[in-house]
């Protein structure tokens, strides 16, 4: 009986010593994270709404592409959009510039180019956004230098991420 206890103790000690010196094969998986992660994101999607101002009013349909850097609750980046304004004589309008925001409120603006009877007209634009994940409600103001026209827009935008950089979660990879 004594020998069986001694063998059992020796086996337990041997297993314990082997387990203590063993390295894990791979790091444990990180828990699932929900919500935006810090890093770069490219988004694309349709825009639509109504326009009003010096040249009349009506509806428009377009698309927007943006790339931005998310850090904590703030974001900064660049955008480009184009739209076809049905109510203003079928004028194509293109805008581009920087964008920035904090939490759900954002602002973007920059240059504007519209084609009036095939002739380019340049201006400036600014837009205030209320962004809830992939859906944004916005109001835009534009001014065109040659004609002095004012443009207002109220619209809705749906943008989905088409690419995002991988940022490791806090503490991952540090040893």
N, C-alpha and C positions, 0 to 999 in steps of 0.2 A: 504494500500500500504506500509505503514511503517513497518507493521508486516512481510510482505513477504520479504522485504529487510533485516530485522533483522534475519529472519530464514535462508535466503540464506547465509548471512555473518557467522552465527553460524555454518552452515553446512560446509562451506569452511574452517573455522578455525579448526573444529573438524577433518576433513579429513587431513588437513595439520599437525596437532599435532600427529595424529595416524601414518602418513607416516614418520614423522621425528624420531619417536621412534622405528620404525620397523627395524629389522635386516634382511639382505638379506638371503634367504634360502641357497644359495650356491654361491661360488666365480664365477665371470665371467670366461668364457672359455678363455684360452690363444690363441693368434693367431697362425696360422699354421706356423711352422718353416721348412725351406728347407735346406738340407745340413747336414753334420755330426754334431752331438752334442757331447759335452765333455762326456766322460765315457768310459767304457770297451766295446769292440766289438770282437766277434768271427767270423772269416770268413773261408770259405772253397770253393775250386774250382779247376778246371783242369789247368795244365800247359803243354805246348808243344813248341817245337823248334828244333834247330839244335845243335849238339855238334861237337867238333874238339879237336885235341891235340895229345899227344903221342900215344894213342891207336887207332888212326883213327878218322873218323867222321861219322855222320849220323843224324838221327832224333830221338827224344825221346817224350814220352808221360807220364804224371804223374799227381799228385794231391798235393795240399798244404793246410794245416790247420794252422791258426794263431789266436792268441789272443793278442790284443793290447789296450793300453790306449791312447785316443785322448784328447789333451788339447790344446786349441787355434789352432795353425797351426802345432803343432808337435805331433808325436806319438812314442810310445815305446812299445815293447812287445816281444813275443817269436813266433817262427815258427817251423814247422816240414814239410818236404816234402819227397816224394818218387817218383821215376820215373823209367821207363824201357827204356834203351837206345838201340834202334834197330841197330844203326850203330857201336856199340862197342862190338859186340859179344853177344848182348842181356843181358848186365849187369844191374842188378837192382842197383840203387843208392839211398841212404837215407841221408838227411842232416837235421841238427837242430841247433838252436841257437837263440841269441837275434837279434832283429831288431829295427831300429830307423830311424826316418825321420823328415823332415821339409817340409811342404807344399807338393809338388809333388815328391820330391827327397828323396829316402830312401836307406838304406844300411842294409844288414843282413849278417850273416856268423856264422861259428862255426865248428862243427865236421861233418865229412863225412864218410860214410860207404858204400862200394860197394862190391858186391859179384862177384869174378872172378873165374869161374869154381867151384862155390860153396864155395870157401874159402873167408873169410872176409878180406878186406883190408881197413885200416883206413887212414884218411887224414883230411885236413882242407879246408874250402871253404869260399869265400866271394862273395857277389853279390851286384851290383848297380842297383837300380830300378827307373824307371820313372813311377809313379802311377797316373792314371787319374780315380778316383772313383773306379769302379770295374774292370778296365783293367790296367794291368801293362806290360810294356816292360822292359826287364832286360838283363844284361850280368853277367855271373858268371865265376869265376876262382876257380879251385880246384887243390890241390897238394896232392899226396898220398905218404906216408912216406916210405913204404917198397920197392916200385918199382921206386920211383922218377918220376912217371907219372904226366903229367900236363893235365888238362882238362879245356876246354873252352866251354861255352854254351851261346847261344843267344836265348831268348825265349819270349813267351807271356803267361800271366797268367790272368785268369778270376776268381775273387773271389767275392762271394756274402755273405753278412752278414747273419749268421744263428742264432745269438743271440746278443743283445745289452743291456747294463744296462740302466736303466731309470735315467736320470739326470734332475732334474727340471730346467726349464728355469730360468735365472737370475731374482731375485726378487720374485719368486713364493714361497709362504709359509712364507714369512717374514711379520710380523705384527708390 
